[in-house]
Amino acid sequence: MIRATPGTADDPSDRAALTDQTEREFRVLVHFGKEPGSFAPESIDLSAEPSETNGGSLIVTPPGASLHIDGPFGRVDTVINGRNEVAAFQFRCRAKNRGEVLLKYSNEVAPLIDHMAFRLDVPIFVRAIAWFDEKNQVTGASYVAPYRAVGPQDEGLFDLELRPFYALYREAMTSGSVFYQFLCYSKILEGIFRWLFPKLRELSRTRGVEFPKLDVRVAALEGITGEGAKWVGKSIEQTFNDYLQKEFRDAIAHFSLDDEEPWIMSSYVASGAVANNLVLARHSARRMIEAAAQLIRGLKTALRETSLQVIDRLPP
């Protein structure tokens, strides 16, 4: 998330503008794209000015057409790009801070986008949400950063015993949904702790090889913040059982738990709660795959075998 103010870096009025809690007018621009934000080009739209958007969608209007939607929450205007595609939604609201702006988006505008995607039967990707505080002249935006470019490394050594986990990890990274990414990382942890390790323990027992004790802990990373930071230094297995699964995985995997209200997947609040713990889930999954790889290679050496028969039948 970024915010920009009109002053200089040391302008004392900047802090007052950013912490203003009076109710005021905001203009909000919801930028669309034809792909998830994580796969967007580097020139991703963060402007709150509709004339500057270069977004797009699969919704195409007749040439020269203008479109606005009146709903129970007020008026939503559409921004049409040069290809006659609906490139963004624009709406106005009164709020006290950006949190209330994003809550209004979640409760009022996101359901409209969900409904349009259903009615038109096409995906509508929200690449960024930008807002302009007219009183304080402050622009802010929330977006999903694209993946960075990387160089090739030595990939010649890997273990086929881990192919279900490598596949899940790649599946997570290629998804534009934070909910589905979280489920994939959770499934990796579940599979390692409750399927792979029991198989390897049994193999070790029957072959008379000692099964090593593992103590893999959550490392302190920049992206692990909030409640997730409380689990830094604790075992990843405990973190998964007591936090990631209990607080998020089960709620995502089921429509509702114990007659609770279901999660609204298009809600900025719900997706933000998951996204704030996505680095923790991804880090945990990656660390356990690495630990499993070391364990498998150690067992291969001890047993003097080049492969272990642990995935003759894949987990359901």
SVG drawing of the C-alpha trace seen along z (x, -y; Angstrom):
<svg xmlns="http://www.w3.org/2000/svg" viewBox="-31 -21 56 75">
<polyline fill="none" stroke="black" stroke-width="0.4" points="0.0,0.0 1.3,-3.5 0.2,-7.0 1.4,-10.3 0.9,-13.8 1.5,-17.2 4.1,-18.4 7.9,-17.8 9.4,-14.9 9.8,-16.9 6.5,-18.9 4.8,-18.8 1.4,-19.0 1.9,-15.6 1.4,-13.8 -1.8,-15.7 -3.1,-15.0 -2.4,-11.3 -3.9,-11.0 -7.0,-13.1 -10.1,-11.4 -12.8,-13.9 -15.5,-12.7 -14.7,-14.0 -15.1,-13.3 -13.1,-10.6 -12.9,-9.8 -12.1,-6.1 -10.9,-4.4 -11.0,-0.6 -8.6,0.4 -9.4,3.5 -7.1,5.8 -7.2,8.9 -4.9,10.8 -4.3,11.0 -2.2,8.1 0.7,10.4 1.1,10.9 0.4,7.4 2.9,5.3 5.3,3.1 3.2,0.1 0.4,1.1 -2.2,-1.6 -2.1,-3.4 -3.6,-6.7 -6.8,-8.1 -7.4,-10.0 -9.7,-8.2 -8.1,-9.8 -4.8,-8.2 -5.8,-4.6 -4.5,-2.1 -6.4,0.9 -8.7,3.1 -11.2,6.0 -13.2,8.5 -16.2,6.2 -16.5,4.3 -18.9,1.4 -20.1,-0.1 -17.8,-2.8 -18.5,-6.2 -20.7,-4.7 -20.7,-5.9 -22.0,-3.7 -22.9,-4.4 -24.7,-2.2 -27.1,-3.4 -27.4,-1.0 -28.6,-1.2 -25.2,-2.6 -25.1,-5.4 -23.7,-6.0 -20.7,-4.1 -19.2,-5.5 -17.2,-3.4 -14.0,-4.4 -13.7,-3.2 -10.2,-2.8 -9.2,-3.3 -10.2,0.3 -13.8,-0.3 -13.1,1.9 -14.4,1.1 -11.0,0.3 -12.1,-0.9 -15.0,-1.8 -15.1,-5.2 -17.3,-6.2 -17.4,-8.8 -18.0,-8.3 -17.7,-10.0 -15.4,-8.4 -13.0,-9.3 -10.0,-7.3 -8.8,-4.9 -10.0,-1.9 -13.6,-3.2 -13.1,-3.8 -11.9,-0.2 -14.8,1.1 -17.3,-0.8 -15.7,0.7 -16.0,4.2 -19.6,3.8 -21.0,1.8 -18.9,1.9 -17.2,5.3 -20.6,7.1 -21.5,5.2 -18.3,6.5 -19.1,10.0 -22.6,9.8 -21.3,8.5 -18.8,11.3 -21.5,13.8 -24.0,12.3 -21.5,11.8 -19.7,15.1 -16.2,13.5 -13.4,12.9 -13.0,9.4 -9.6,8.8 -9.2,5.9 -5.5,4.9 -5.5,1.9 -7.8,-0.4 -6.8,-4.0 -8.4,-6.8 -8.0,-10.6 -8.7,-12.5 -10.0,-15.8 -9.7,-17.7 -6.1,-16.9 -5.0,-16.3 -3.7,-12.9 -3.6,-10.0 -3.4,-6.4 -3.5,-3.0 -3.6,0.7 -2.4,3.2 -0.7,6.6 2.9,6.2 4.0,8.2 6.6,10.9 10.2,9.9 12.4,11.2 15.0,13.8 18.0,15.5 18.3,19.3 20.0,21.4 21.4,25.0 18.2,27.0 19.7,30.4 19.3,31.9 15.8,32.5 13.7,35.3 10.8,36.9 9.4,37.9 8.5,34.2 6.7,33.7 3.3,33.3 4.7,30.4 6.6,28.7 3.4,28.8 1.4,27.3 3.9,24.6 3.9,23.6 0.1,23.8 0.0,21.3 2.4,18.9 0.5,18.9 -2.8,18.1 -4.1,14.6 -6.3,15.5 -4.8,15.0 -7.3,17.5 -6.3,20.2 -2.6,19.5 -3.1,19.9 -4.9,23.2 -2.1,24.5 0.5,23.6 -1.7,25.1 -2.0,28.3 1.8,28.5 2.1,28.3 -0.7,30.7 0.8,33.2 4.3,33.0 3.3,33.3 0.4,35.8 1.3,37.8 5.0,37.7 6.7,37.7 4.6,40.7 5.5,42.6 9.2,41.8 9.1,42.7 7.5,46.1 10.1,46.7 12.9,45.8 11.5,48.2 11.1,51.1 14.6,50.6 16.2,50.1 17.3,46.5 17.0,43.8 14.5,41.1 16.1,37.7 14.3,35.2 13.3,32.1 13.0,28.7 12.1,26.2 11.1,22.8 9.5,19.7 12.2,17.1 11.9,13.4 11.0,12.0 10.0,8.5 6.6,9.6 5.6,11.5 3.8,8.8 0.8,8.4 -0.5,11.5 1.7,13.6 4.8,12.1 3.9,13.7 4.8,17.1 8.4,16.1 10.8,18.5 8.1,21.1 8.0,24.5 6.3,24.4 4.3,27.5 2.8,25.7 2.3,22.5 0.3,24.5 -1.8,26.4 -2.6,23.6 -2.7,20.6 -2.6,21.0 -5.1,23.9 -7.2,22.9 -7.6,19.2 -7.6,19.2 -7.3,22.6 -10.5,24.1 -12.5,20.9 -11.4,20.7 -11.9,24.4 -15.5,24.4 -18.5,22.3 -19.0,21.6 -17.9,23.0 -20.3,23.6 -23.1,21.5 -20.8,18.5 -21.2,16.0 -19.3,17.1 -16.3,15.2 -16.9,12.9 -14.0,13.6 -14.2,10.2 -14.1,8.3 -10.9,6.2 -11.1,6.9 -11.2,10.7 -8.6,10.8 -6.4,8.4 -6.6,10.7 -5.4,13.6 -2.8,11.6 -1.3,10.3 -0.5,13.9 0.4,15.2 4.2,14.6 4.1,16.6 2.2,19.5 4.5,19.3 7.7,19.2 6.4,22.1 5.6,24.2 9.0,23.5 11.0,24.2 9.2,27.6 9.8,28.6 13.5,27.8 13.5,29.7 11.8,32.7 14.3,32.6 17.2,32.8 15.5,35.6 14.9,37.6 18.4,37.2 19.7,38.3 17.6,41.4 18.7,42.2 22.3,42.1 21.6,44.2 19.7,46.8 22.1,46.6 19.1,46.1 18.5,43.6 14.7,43.4 12.3,44.0 8.9,45.7 6.8,43.1 4.5,41.9 3.4,45.1 0.0,43.8 -0.5,40.0 -2.5,38.5 -6.1,37.7"/>
</svg>
